[in-house]
Amino acid sequence: MSHDDEVPVVGEQTQVWYTPTEAATYLRVARPTIYRYMEMGLLPYYELKSGGGRRLRRSDLDAVLERPRVRRDGKEDAE
């Protein structure tokens, strides 16, 4: 799936779906980081019924980018 592929939903809205590898590229993080975010509940994902893996919505990835960064010590990074 390329980043320009769009999956139509109800109405005129469209959603763009990513594999975990594509999501890592989009967010510019390592692939294990994507899985860690999913396990921690920071990044919603959808299991394919066919057993073919997980998919993430671009809108959810964008929401991760908009959140304040939190350092390992629990404090927010100053921008």
N, CA and C atoms as a LAMMPS dump frame, in Angstrom:
ITEM: TIMESTEP
0
ITEM: NUMBER OF ATOMS
237
ITEM: BOX BOUNDS ff ff ff
-5.0000000000000000e+02 5.0000000000000000e+02
-5.0000000000000000e+02 5.0000000000000000e+02
-5.0000000000000000e+02 5.0000000000000000e+02
ITEM: ATOMS id mol type element x y z
1 1 1 N 0.847 -1.164 0
2 1 2 C 0 0 0
3 1 3 C 0.895 1.232 0
4 2 1 N 0.692 2.093 -0.938
5 2 2 C 1.467 3.322 -0.941
6 2 3 C 0.784 4.34 -0.047
7 3 1 N 1.495 5.391 0.308
8 3 2 C 0.947 6.403 1.2
9 3 3 C -0.189 7.18 0.553
10 4 1 N -0.357 7.074 -0.743
11 4 2 C -1.417 7.802 -1.428
12 4 3 C -2.685 6.982 -1.592
13 5 1 N -2.634 5.687 -1.229
14 5 2 C -3.824 4.85 -1.331
15 5 3 C -4.824 5.292 -0.287
16 6 1 N -6.063 5.437 -0.695
17 6 2 C -7.096 5.854 0.231
18 6 3 C -8.212 4.828 0.214
19 7 1 N -8.749 4.547 1.393
20 7 2 C -9.834 3.6 1.537
21 7 3 C -11.084 4.398 1.871
22 8 1 N -12.114 4.381 1.003
23 8 2 C -13.305 5.175 1.281
24 8 3 C -14.072 4.64 2.488
25 9 1 N -14.688 5.533 3.224
26 9 2 C -15.556 5.176 4.349
27 9 3 C -16.877 5.912 4.161
28 10 1 N -17.719 5.891 5.167
29 10 2 C -19.031 6.506 5.074
30 10 3 C -18.911 7.973 4.674
31 11 1 N -19.787 8.425 3.799
32 11 2 C -19.76 9.814 3.355
33 11 3 C -18.614 10.053 2.396
34 12 1 N -18.126 11.277 2.397
35 12 2 C -17.043 11.639 1.488
36 12 3 C -15.679 11.554 2.141
37 13 1 N -15.631 11.168 3.412
38 13 2 C -14.356 11.062 4.103
39 13 3 C -13.577 9.864 3.589
40 14 1 N -12.266 9.961 3.687
41 14 2 C -11.421 8.827 3.337
42 14 3 C -10.429 8.611 4.465
43 15 1 N -9.962 7.398 4.564
44 15 2 C -8.95 7.061 5.551
45 15 3 C -7.771 6.429 4.831
46 16 1 N -6.597 6.719 5.328
47 16 2 C -5.382 6.129 4.78
48 16 3 C -4.848 5.172 5.833
49 17 1 N -4.528 3.966 5.41
50 17 2 C -4.079 2.91 6.32
51 17 3 C -2.624 2.574 6.053
52 18 1 N -1.893 2.256 7.13
53 18 2 C -0.474 1.938 7.041
54 18 3 C -0.186 0.602 7.718
55 19 1 N 0.809 -0.098 7.222
56 19 2 C 1.35 -1.248 7.936
57 19 3 C 2.25 -0.699 9.039
58 20 1 N 2.634 -1.504 10.025
59 20 2 C 3.569 -1.005 11.041
60 20 3 C 4.884 -0.489 10.445
61 21 1 N 5.38 -1.128 9.42
62 21 2 C 6.62 -0.676 8.78
63 21 3 C 6.421 0.692 8.131
64 22 1 N 5.307 0.865 7.42
65 22 2 C 5.012 2.157 6.804
66 22 3 C 4.801 3.236 7.866
67 23 1 N 4.148 2.862 8.971
68 23 2 C 3.912 3.813 10.065
69 23 3 C 5.232 4.28 10.663
70 24 1 N 6.175 3.367 10.813
71 24 2 C 7.484 3.73 11.356
72 24 3 C 8.183 4.719 10.433
73 25 1 N 8.1 4.495 9.149
74 25 2 C 8.696 5.415 8.183
75 25 3 C 8.011 6.776 8.256
76 26 1 N 6.687 6.778 8.335
77 26 2 C 5.92 8.022 8.39
78 26 3 C 6.279 8.844 9.63
79 27 1 N 6.406 8.167 10.78
80 27 2 C 6.723 8.868 12.028
81 27 3 C 8.227 9.075 12.232
82 28 1 N 9.019 8.459 11.351
83 28 2 C 10.485 8.543 11.453
84 28 3 C 10.988 7.973 12.78
85 29 1 N 10.483 6.799 13.097
86 29 2 C 10.924 6.061 14.278
87 29 3 C 11.242 4.631 13.851
88 30 1 N 11.864 3.878 14.738
89 30 2 C 12.159 2.468 14.458
90 30 3 C 10.869 1.649 14.552
91 31 1 N 10.809 0.582 13.792
92 31 2 C 9.621 -0.275 13.804
93 31 3 C 9.281 -0.797 15.195
94 32 1 N 10.266 -1.201 16.013
95 32 2 C 9.919 -1.648 17.37
96 32 3 C 9.215 -0.558 18.198
97 33 1 N 9.494 0.698 17.893
98 33 2 C 8.817 1.79 18.597
99 33 3 C 7.323 1.763 18.3
100 34 1 N 6.949 1.486 17.062
101 34 2 C 5.537 1.392 16.69
102 34 3 C 4.864 0.285 17.499
103 35 1 N 5.508 -0.88 17.576
104 35 2 C 4.929 -1.985 18.34
105 35 3 C 4.845 -1.646 19.824
106 36 1 N 5.832 -0.944 20.343
107 36 2 C 5.806 -0.533 21.747
108 36 3 C 4.64 0.433 21.995
109 37 1 N 4.448 1.399 21.095
110 37 2 C 3.323 2.331 21.214
111 37 3 C 1.993 1.579 21.193
112 38 1 N 1.886 0.573 20.332
113 38 2 C 0.652 -0.215 20.261
114 38 3 C 0.435 -0.972 21.57
115 39 1 N 1.485 -1.609 22.083
116 39 2 C 1.375 -2.373 23.327
117 39 3 C 1.027 -1.484 24.517
118 40 1 N 1.534 -0.245 24.52
119 40 2 C 1.286 0.689 25.615
120 40 3 C -0.087 1.367 25.498
121 41 1 N -0.771 1.156 24.384
122 41 2 C -2.066 1.783 24.173
123 41 3 C -1.98 3.212 23.67
124 42 1 N -0.787 3.64 23.269
125 42 2 C -0.606 4.994 22.758
126 42 3 C -0.997 5.131 21.293
127 43 1 N -1.071 4.008 20.598
128 43 2 C -1.349 4.02 19.175
129 43 3 C -2.37 2.932 18.852
130 44 1 N -3.606 3.319 18.528
131 44 2 C -4.615 2.313 18.184
132 44 3 C -4.248 1.594 16.885
133 45 1 N -4.607 0.333 16.819
134 45 2 C -4.354 -0.441 15.603
135 45 3 C -5.518 -1.394 15.375
136 46 1 N -5.569 -1.954 14.197
137 46 2 C -6.652 -2.825 13.797
138 46 3 C -6.075 -4.118 13.269
139 47 1 N -6.531 -5.239 13.831
140 47 2 C -6.092 -6.564 13.385
141 47 3 C -6.899 -6.943 12.154
142 48 1 N -6.231 -7.44 11.139
143 48 2 C -6.927 -7.924 9.959
144 48 3 C -7.554 -9.276 10.266
145 49 1 N -8.788 -9.454 9.874
146 49 2 C -9.488 -10.71 10.145
147 49 3 C -8.812 -11.894 9.475
148 50 1 N -8.127 -11.634 8.38
149 50 2 C -7.466 -12.712 7.642
150 50 3 C -6.213 -13.215 8.348
151 51 1 N -5.841 -12.545 9.457
152 51 2 C -4.612 -12.917 10.135
153 51 3 C -3.39 -12.333 9.458
154 52 1 N -3.621 -11.384 8.563
155 52 2 C -2.542 -10.802 7.774
156 52 3 C -1.855 -9.615 8.406
157 53 1 N -1.993 -9.445 9.717
158 53 2 C -1.252 -8.379 10.367
159 53 3 C -2.121 -7.268 10.915
160 54 1 N -1.478 -6.155 11.17
161 54 2 C -2.13 -4.999 11.775
162 54 3 C -2.064 -3.817 10.831
163 55 1 N -3.031 -2.922 10.982
164 55 2 C -3.044 -1.689 10.202
165 55 3 C -3.313 -0.524 11.141
166 56 1 N -2.747 0.624 10.793
167 56 2 C -2.889 1.83 11.588
168 56 3 C -3.412 2.952 10.696
169 57 1 N -4.304 3.773 11.25
170 57 2 C -4.836 4.903 10.488
171 57 3 C -3.868 6.081 10.538
172 58 1 N -3.768 6.784 9.418
173 58 2 C -2.89 7.952 9.376
174 58 3 C -3.347 9 10.379
175 59 1 N -4.643 9.149 10.574
176 59 2 C -5.127 10.144 11.544
177 59 3 C -4.637 9.82 12.95
178 60 1 N -4.526 8.538 13.287
179 60 2 C -3.985 8.149 14.6
180 60 3 C -2.487 8.44 14.682
181 61 1 N -1.78 8.241 13.577
182 61 2 C -0.35 8.556 13.547
183 61 3 C -0.14 10.065 13.69
184 62 1 N -0.991 10.845 13.016
185 62 2 C -0.888 12.3 13.129
186 62 3 C -1.155 12.754 14.56
187 63 1 N -2.075 12.085 15.247
188 63 2 C -2.375 12.433 16.642
189 63 3 C -1.152 12.203 17.528
190 64 1 N -0.382 11.168 17.239
191 64 2 C 0.843 10.908 18
192 64 3 C 1.823 12.062 17.802
193 65 1 N 1.908 12.568 16.583
194 65 2 C 2.822 13.676 16.296
195 65 3 C 2.407 14.958 17.015
196 66 1 N 1.117 15.123 17.266
197 66 2 C 0.614 16.343 17.884
198 66 3 C 0.708 16.33 19.408
199 67 1 N 0.899 15.156 20.008
200 67 2 C 1.009 15.08 21.466
201 67 3 C 2.314 15.683 21.938
202 68 1 N 2.305 16.275 23.15
203 68 2 C 3.578 16.75 23.696
204 68 3 C 4.518 15.573 23.935
205 69 1 N 5.786 15.794 23.707
206 69 2 C 6.77 14.739 23.957
207 69 3 C 7 14.616 25.453
208 70 1 N 7.124 13.386 25.909
209 70 2 C 7.398 13.136 27.324
210 70 3 C 8.728 12.406 27.422
211 71 1 N 9.61 12.938 28.255
212 71 2 C 10.914 12.306 28.441
213 71 3 C 10.762 11.06 29.299
214 72 1 N 11.813 10.277 29.367
215 72 2 C 11.78 9.045 30.152
216 72 3 C 11.551 9.314 31.637
217 73 1 N 11.928 10.519 32.102
218 73 2 C 11.72 10.843 33.509
219 73 3 C 10.297 11.34 33.788
220 74 1 N 9.437 11.341 32.74
221 74 2 C 8.038 11.699 32.894
222 74 3 C 7.723 13.173 32.697
223 75 1 N 8.728 13.994 32.452
224 75 2 C 8.517 15.427 32.247
225 75 3 C 8.35 15.726 30.761
226 76 1 N 7.53 16.751 30.47
227 76 2 C 7.349 17.154 29.067
228 76 3 C 8.586 17.876 28.56
229 77 1 N 8.932 17.619 27.287
230 77 2 C 10.022 18.351 26.644
231 77 3 C 9.565 19.763 26.351
232 78 1 N 10.43 20.72 26.537
233 78 2 C 10.135 22.109 26.154
234 78 3 C 10.427 22.248 24.676
235 79 1 N 9.563 22.942 23.974
236 79 2 C 9.79 23.151 22.539
237 79 3 C 10.224 24.545 22.264
